[in-house]
Amino acid sequence: MEDTQMPEPLRRAIHQLVAEAVQNCQEVLTYTESFAAHDWKRMTLYRATEAADTMNMAAMLIAAYCRRMGMSRERLESYLQLCQERARSAGPGDGEWAKLAGLLGEEAPASATVPQTWPSMQFHSGQRVAEEAGRPEEDPQKLFTEACLHGLRARLSDDVDSLGDYLPPHVAEMARKVASVLQEPQPTPA
């Protein structure tokens, strides 16, 4: 018999891990700004890999619970999408090199010249992002996500005033609005 609800201790652990990952994602965004030019490579890689590792821990906790509750290995592997998994220790693959070439306006690497392959799709995706970067308008969804992350962090650290120090003015303004409507988390009454 399959249970219908996540156990409360596991739910709380997952919420904590997601909050940590979101904070790391917000820091990735922070280190892309011009004030962090001297440190952006190191800090974006640290925080991006910490976010990935944190979400991996969340997935593995849920996977451990599912196995304990009797889920078959085949079903679990399907849910974990193991066919997409690739170790960071292998370094950038053909898809990343192809996307980078597209982003930087370079010619497609040999791996991306075969139509309908992953490197080819990544190269064209990089080209689209590069074209969009040349236009001043921003994707409203991306702007909203970025403002929410910055506003949340500013509210939690009680540092709303610093948003204008490192963010583009339109992002800082929206992040201030987000922070202004957020309330400090209150303990749940017993």
Disulfide bonds with the S-S distance in Angstrom:
none
